[in-house]
Amino acid sequence: MKIQWNFGGRVLTLPAAVAETDATPRQLRVLFLLAAGTAELSELAKALDCKQAEILEILAFWQEKGVLQTNLAPTASKEEKKASAVEKPKKLSRADEIPTYSLAELNDMLERRASLRFMIEEAQQIMGKLFNTYEINILLGMVDYLELDEDYVLLLLAHCMRIDKKGLRTIERYAISLIDRGITTADALENELQAMEERHTLEGKVRTVFGLKSRSLTTKEQKLIAAWASFGYGEEIIRRAYEITVDSIHEPSMSYTNAILERWHANGLKTLEEIEQALNTERAEKEKASGESSKADFKTFDPNDAFEAALRRSYKKKDSN
């Protein structure tokens, strides 16, 4: 078999050690782009459609294999990071704030880890300002002392800017509270923020349904809405329970509505269609049980008559007390 090289206008020269590695296609592509003259992190990330932090990990891989020389500090693999997170307890469970680093320590961290320099640059863009030494101390402390990764810190900063928490000291305390709740990875934080956003959106819809306008919700009301969100119930189902509440006791009551929603959840009803079907079934069974005599004295039955009668008695008793 005859094999011939077809050289074009440009030729890439790579160390022979590249062929001896277990590199992925993505890692090889970064190497090819570097050999072709693309050296900016932003350009590499754009070419591979990924974050710059991933490019830094790939560069660290090639440095470890002896193919490249960079000023990056050696980075642990994902497996090593996971093992470290399991084996080593967080240093911060008893801490109330990040320690103060000397200027030399801050400079040393920034010189050794390019990913930290990138994080500071991105954080300044997110918050729209240049950081002073105190603020850089907090950000680097989140990574060095709280052991959060750079993506976690940037995600947290973006979230805090959206909810108007703009002081880094406030954000530091927020980070500590999240870690105390076991939210220690970027994925876990993203899930938590998504759940918070869903609760916040549902809260606005519940305000509309119950006519609460702009007043602050009580702690009890917040807990009820959080519970409804955990049931997977949206505005339509909550509104249906609200309508049954008003039909039964002639006034809005989140506690009464909650009792209805808890009953539906306990019965495994997940959608409005399932709920309506269950209500129709209850209505039909009630009408059948009432017999022919009830037809002479026609009465419109509430779908949850027996259940709601008990609720009304409980509600009136509580109200009188």
Secondary structure, 3 states (H helix, E strand, C coil): CCCCCCCCCCCCCCCHHHHHCCCCHHHHHHHHHHHCCCCCHHHHHHHHCCCHHHHHHHHHHHHHCCCCCCCCCCCCCHHHHHHHHHHCCCCCCCCCCCCCCCHHHHHHHHHHCHHHHHHHHHHHHHHCCCCCHHHHHHHHHHHHCCCCCHHHHHHHHHHHHHCCCCCHHHHHHHHHHHHHCCCCCHHHHHHHHHHHHHHHHHHHHHHHHHCCCCCCCCHHHHHHHHHHHHHCCCHHHHHHHHHHHHHHHCCCCHHHHHHHHHHHHHCCCCCHHHHHHHHHHHHHHHHHHHHHHHHHCCCCCCCCHHHHHHHHHHHHHHHHC
